[in-house]
């Protein structure tokens, strides 16, 4: 039987569900099957999974921060780079972090492993905060797609104030615009609003 055709058992009951679909019932409504599996792992390891949105304890927050940093560091190494450490602080990117020269041979297997492990620890952090992952992820994904809605005025202002080397690309009918910095990061318009995660957290708190 192919991997994705197998059924996954709910960690709380006897119900089984396809491993690649979102599992929805009264206990796990709005949680992806991935989050359900991560929470099973957390519960088996004696970790707390709150039923409502909450800020975890200092101990839990430190653990989640260390796990994310560890997996991110391993993924960066798999991509062929190392983090520049300054005074005990990790620095990557042009602002607060910095990627050094290529030091390692990139390894595709390790890249995939690192990305999947990052999903586990970040989803686990959502679970440690009592957050159901499906709708927040959809909100962020949709918000990212709206970063291409630049107005002519915003582009003109950007060209006047930025000192960065940027690239501007339009689609065929010039209705969408992609703006990238020198590193290739996709930039968002100045008036671009963040996803309404505060309202989503408030909604989940009332469930």
Protein Blocks (a to p, Z undefined) as FASTA:
>chain_A
ZZklpccddfkbmbdcdfkbccddfklgoiafklmmmmmmmmmnopacdfbdcdddfklm
mmmmmmmmmmmmmmmmmnopacddeehiacedjklgccdddfbdcdfklmmmmmmmmmmm
mmmmmmmnopafklmmmmmmmmmmmmmmccfklmmmmmmmpcbdcdddddfkopaccddd
fkopacddfklccdfkklmmmmmmmZZ
